[in-house]
């Protein structure tokens, strides 16, 4: 009997010790699934971050559920893209996570920003990169020998560079995606954006906020995430930085894989539903011909639709890509009378399980769908 009591006591002590160690791991909240994936990869084996905006919802317009608001309130660290992607979230972060260490990745040193593209039709390689607010944009160091600073792909004929100029093309003000997953009651009355279809002022900034679709930005952020976590949790700093280094190696392999997927269809032309893919296009030197909708996915004007239709017919555009969150009728209208194929891509990964593997799955799926469509 005494032996049994001793065993139970030891087990209780071990459980208590484990609970204490677990309690010391920071509580982390992350806005969108692709960034959550990067944080989850860095925290692998240590803890699990909380996802605030479900992958099937629009980050431009969403109403927090009580559990998501609680996750923000309990957070020691918050990682989010910033108000340019989710202006409605700024007040929630300020009010609910006032005591947390907050990192807006679009404002982080080393993040690459691209300008919004206003026109329906794009010029090839029309990616005006800006580093006005980031001192390290020209020659930034990811702080890791595994980062993508030297990922020049010299062995590829297209000789493109996954450099910093590839970032921030996700920074595109999608304040109203018309997403059926977003809550209808979240009308954003507090944000008077005056988005008048093609006459779009981009009230929250001039840069495209979809920057996560640049693997180069992802590599930068992995090290920023590891540094922030290590500052909050020094005991696990070694694990965080080791995970970030391994993740950077995985990104290098992903870039090579995506290049191999796209290489056979280089020269093909495609149109996207909304202008959210500029960072991906730049990273892999594969520019789109145009977008049906602006970066905020506001409804396109009849003139814009007609402009896209003319290009598809006149230039023999091969593919028109839609997204699961938006009106498929607009894509059908654009395709009417053309020979273009169609496919579905998703910058947020709504069909994938949230977690460490979602980010590479999103990038790989975009490349695969594009190649299959061309």
C-alpha positions in Angstrom: 0.0 0.0 0.0 2.8 2.4 0.9 4.5 1.7 -2.5 1.2 2.5 -4.2 0.9 5.8 -2.3 4.5 6.7 -3.2 3.8 6.0 -6.9 0.7 8.2 -6.8 2.6 11.0 -5.0 5.4 10.9 -7.6 2.9 10.9 -10.4 1.2 13.9 -8.9 4.5 15.8 -8.5 5.4 15.1 -12.1 2.0 16.3 -13.3 2.3 19.4 -11.2 5.8 20.0 -12.6 4.5 19.6 -16.2 1.6 22.0 -15.5 4.0 24.6 -14.1 6.3 24.3 -17.2 3.3 24.6 -19.5 2.0 27.6 -17.6 5.3 29.4 -18.1 4.9 29.3 -21.9 3.5 32.6 -23.2 -0.1 32.8 -24.4 0.1 33.9 -28.0 -2.7 35.2 -30.3 -2.3 35.5 -34.1 -4.7 37.1 -36.6 -4.8 35.0 -39.8 -4.1 31.4 -40.5 -0.9 31.8 -42.6 0.8 33.9 -39.9 -0.6 31.6 -37.3 1.1 28.8 -39.2 4.5 30.5 -39.0 4.1 31.1 -35.2 3.0 27.5 -34.7 6.1 26.3 -36.5 8.4 28.4 -34.3 6.5 27.2 -31.2 6.6 23.6 -32.2 7.2 21.3 -29.2 6.8 24.2 -26.8 3.2 25.6 -27.1 0.4 26.3 -29.5 -0.8 29.8 -30.5 -4.4 30.8 -30.7 -5.9 31.7 -34.1 -8.1 34.8 -34.0 -9.7 34.9 -37.5 -10.7 31.6 -38.9 -9.1 30.8 -42.3 -12.5 30.8 -44.0 -13.3 34.3 -42.9 -12.3 37.6 -44.5 -9.6 39.4 -42.5 -10.9 42.7 -43.8 -14.2 42.4 -42.1 -15.0 40.0 -39.2 -16.8 40.0 -35.8 -14.9 38.3 -33.0 -16.5 35.4 -31.2 -16.3 35.4 -27.4 -13.6 32.7 -27.4 -11.5 34.8 -29.9 -11.9 37.9 -27.8 -10.9 35.9 -24.7 -7.8 34.7 -26.5 -6.8 38.3 -27.2 -7.5 39.3 -23.6 -5.3 36.4 -22.3 -2.5 37.0 -24.7 1.0 37.7 -23.6 2.1 38.2 -27.2 0.1 39.2 -30.3 1.2 38.8 -33.9 -0.9 40.4 -36.6 -0.4 41.8 -40.1 -1.5 45.3 -39.0 -4.4 47.7 -39.5 -3.9 47.9 -43.3 -5.2 44.4 -43.6 -7.6 44.3 -40.7 -8.5 47.9 -39.6 -11.4 46.7 -37.5 -9.0 44.6 -35.4 -6.9 47.5 -34.2 -9.4 48.6 -31.5 -9.8 45.0 -30.3 -6.0 44.6 -30.0 -5.7 47.9 -28.1 -8.6 47.3 -25.8 -8.4 43.5 -25.2 -4.6 42.9 -25.4 -3.4 46.2 -23.8 -0.9 44.4 -21.7 0.4 42.1 -24.4 3.6 42.6 -26.5 2.1 43.4 -30.0 3.9 42.9 -33.3 2.4 44.3 -36.5 4.4 42.4 -39.1 3.7 44.9 -41.9 5.6 47.5 -39.8 8.4 45.1 -38.9 12.0 45.9 -40.0 12.9 43.9 -43.1 9.4 43.5 -44.3 9.0 44.2 -48.0 6.1 46.4 -49.1 4.6 46.7 -52.6 2.3 49.5 -53.8 -1.3 48.9 -54.5 -2.1 48.3 -58.2 -5.1 50.4 -59.1 -5.7 49.4 -62.7 -7.6 46.3 -63.9 -4.7 45.4 -66.3 -1.1 44.9 -65.1 2.1 45.6 -66.8 4.6 42.7 -66.6 6.8 43.0 -63.5 5.0 46.1 -62.4 5.9 45.6 -58.8 6.9 48.9 -57.3 8.6 47.8 -54.1 9.0 50.4 -51.3 11.3 50.5 -48.3 10.5 54.0 -47.1 9.6 52.9 -43.6 12.0 50.0 -43.3 15.7 50.7 -43.0 16.8 47.2 -43.7 14.9 46.6 -47.0 17.8 46.8 -49.3 20.1 44.3 -47.6 18.3 42.9 -44.6 19.6 40.0 -42.7 17.1 37.4 -41.5 19.4 36.8 -38.5 19.7 33.2 -39.5 22.1 31.5 -41.9 19.1 29.5 -43.1 17.2 32.6 -44.2 16.5 33.4 -47.8 19.1 36.2 -48.3 21.0 34.1 -50.7 18.0 32.4 -52.4 18.8 33.8 -55.8 17.9 30.7 -57.9 20.9 31.1 -60.1 20.4 27.6 -61.4 17.1 28.6 -63.0 16.8 30.1 -66.4 14.4 32.7 -65.3 17.0 33.9 -62.8 14.6 35.5 -60.5 15.4 36.6 -56.9 13.3 35.8 -53.9 14.5 39.0 -52.4 12.9 41.6 -50.2 11.2 43.2 -53.1 8.8 40.3 -53.0 7.1 41.2 -49.8 3.9 42.9 -48.7 1.8 42.1 -51.7 -0.8 40.9 -49.3 -1.1 44.4 -47.9 -4.1 45.1 -50.1 -6.9 46.6 -48.0 -9.4 43.9 -48.4 -11.8 45.7 -46.1 -14.9 44.2 -47.6 -14.5 40.9 -49.4 -18.1 40.1 -49.7 -17.1 37.0 -47.8 -20.0 34.8 -46.9 -18.0 33.6 -43.9 -17.7 37.1 -42.5 -20.4 38.3 -40.1 -23.0 40.5 -41.7 -23.4 42.7 -38.7 -19.8 43.9 -38.9 -20.4 46.8 -41.2 -17.3 48.8 -40.3 -19.3 52.0 -39.7 -16.4 53.2 -37.7 -14.1 53.1 -40.8 -15.3 55.4 -43.5 -13.2 54.2 -46.4 -15.2 55.5 -49.3 -14.3 52.6 -51.5 -15.9 53.6 -54.7 -15.1 50.6 -56.8 -12.3 51.6 -59.1 -12.0 55.1 -57.6 -10.3 53.6 -54.6 -8.5 55.8 -52.1 -6.9 53.1 -49.9 -7.5 55.1 -46.8 -5.3 52.9 -44.6 -2.1 53.2 -46.6 -0.6 52.9 -50.0 0.9 49.4 -49.7 -0.6 46.1 -50.5 -1.1 44.2 -47.2 -1.0 40.6 -48.5 2.7 40.4 -47.7 2.5 36.8 -46.3 2.4 35.5 -49.9 6.1 36.3 -50.1 8.2 33.5 -48.7 11.0 36.0 -48.3 8.8 37.9 -45.8 7.9 34.7 -44.1 11.6 34.0 -43.6 12.1 37.4 -42.1 9.1 37.0 -39.8 10.1 33.6 -38.5 13.2 35.2 -36.9 11.2 38.1 -35.6 8.7 35.7 -34.1 11.5 33.6 -32.5 13.1 36.8 -31.0 9.8 38.0 -29.5 9.0 34.6 -28.1 12.5 34.2 -26.7 12.3 37.6 -25.0 9.0 36.5 -23.3 10.2 33.0 -22.6 14.0 32.8 -22.3 14.0 29.2 -21.1 12.7 28.1 -24.5 14.8 30.5 -26.6 16.9 27.7 -28.0 13.9 25.8 -29.2 12.3 28.8 -30.8 15.4 29.8 -32.8 16.1 26.2 -33.8 12.6 25.9 -35.1 12.9 29.1 -37.0 16.1 27.9 -38.6 14.5 24.6 -39.6 11.5 26.5 -41.0 13.8 28.7 -43.1 15.4 25.6 -44.5 11.9 24.3 -45.3 11.0 27.6 -47.1 14.1 27.2 -49.2 13.0 23.8 -50.3 9.5 25.1 -50.9 10.8 27.8 -53.2 12.6 25.2 -55.3 9.5 23.1 -55.4 7.3 25.9 -56.5 9.8 27.0 -59.2 9.7 23.4 -60.5 5.9 23.4 -60.5 5.8 26.8 -62.4 8.7 26.3 -64.8 6.7 24.2 -67.4 4.0 26.9 -67.7 6.2 30.0 -67.7 4.9 32.4 -70.4 1.3 31.5 -69.6 -1.1 34.3 -68.8 -3.7 34.5 -66.0 -6.1 36.8 -64.3 -7.0 36.7 -60.6 -10.3 37.5 -58.9 -8.9 40.2 -56.6 -5.5 41.7 -56.6 -4.0 39.8 -53.6 -1.2 37.9 -55.2 1.3 40.5 -56.2 3.9 39.2 -53.6 3.6 35.7 -54.9 3.9 36.9 -58.5 7.0 38.9 -57.6 8.6 36.1 -55.6 8.3 33.6 -58.4 8.7 36.0 -61.4 5.2 35.0 -62.7 3.1 38.2 -63.1 -0.6 38.2 -63.5 -2.3 40.0 -66.5 -4.9 41.7 -64.3 -7.5 41.4 -61.6 -11.3 41.4 -61.7 -11.5 43.3 -58.4 -9.2 45.7 -56.5 -7.1 44.5 -53.6 -9.9 45.1 -51.2 -12.2 42.9 -53.3 -14.8 45.6 -53.7 -17.3 45.0 -56.5 -15.7 45.8 -59.9 -17.4 48.3 -62.1 -18.9 47.3 -65.4 -16.1 49.2 -67.2 -13.4 47.2 -65.3 -15.1 43.9 -66.1 -15.3 44.9 -69.8 -11.6 45.8 -69.7 -10.6 42.4 -68.3 -12.9 40.6 -70.9 -11.2 42.5 -73.7 -7.7 41.5 -72.6 -8.7 37.8 -72.1 -10.1 37.8 -75.7 -7.6 39.9 -77.4 -4.5 38.4 -75.8 -5.7 34.9 -75.4 -5.4 34.8 -71.6 -5.2 31.2 -70.5 -6.6 31.2 -67.0 -9.0 33.1 -64.7 -8.6 32.3 -61.1 -11.4 32.6 -58.5 -11.4 32.4 -54.7 -13.7 30.4 -52.5 -14.9 33.4 -50.5 -16.2 35.5 -53.4 -19.0 35.6 -55.9 -18.4 33.0 -58.6 -20.9 34.8 -60.8 -18.4 37.5 -61.5 -15.9 35.0 -62.7 -18.5 33.4 -64.9 -19.3 36.8 -66.4 -15.6 37.5 -67.2 -15.2 34.0 -68.7 -18.3 34.3 -70.9 -17.3 34.2 -74.6 -13.7 33.3 -73.9 -11.7 30.1 -74.1 -9.9 30.6 -70.8 -9.7 27.9 -68.1 -10.5 28.5 -64.5 -9.3 27.4 -61.1 -9.7 28.3 -57.4 -6.9 29.6 -55.3 -7.0 30.8 -51.7 -4.5 33.1 -50.0 -5.7 32.2 -46.5 -5.8 28.4 -46.7 -9.4 27.9 -45.7 -9.3 24.2 -46.8 -6.3 23.3 -44.7 -6.0 22.5 -41.0 -4.6 25.4 -39.1 -1.1 24.7 -37.8 2.5 24.6 -38.7 2.0 23.0 -42.1 -0.6 25.4 -43.4 1.8 28.1 -44.7 3.7 25.8 -47.2 0.4 24.2 -48.2 -1.0 27.6 -49.2 2.0 28.6 -51.3 2.2 25.1 -52.9 -1.6 25.0 -53.6 -1.5 28.4 -55.4 1.4 27.2 -57.6 -0.2 23.9 -58.3 -3.6 25.3 -59.2 -2.0 28.0 -61.4 0.0 25.4 -63.3 -3.0 23.1 -63.7 -5.0 26.0 -65.1 -2.5 27.1 -67.7 
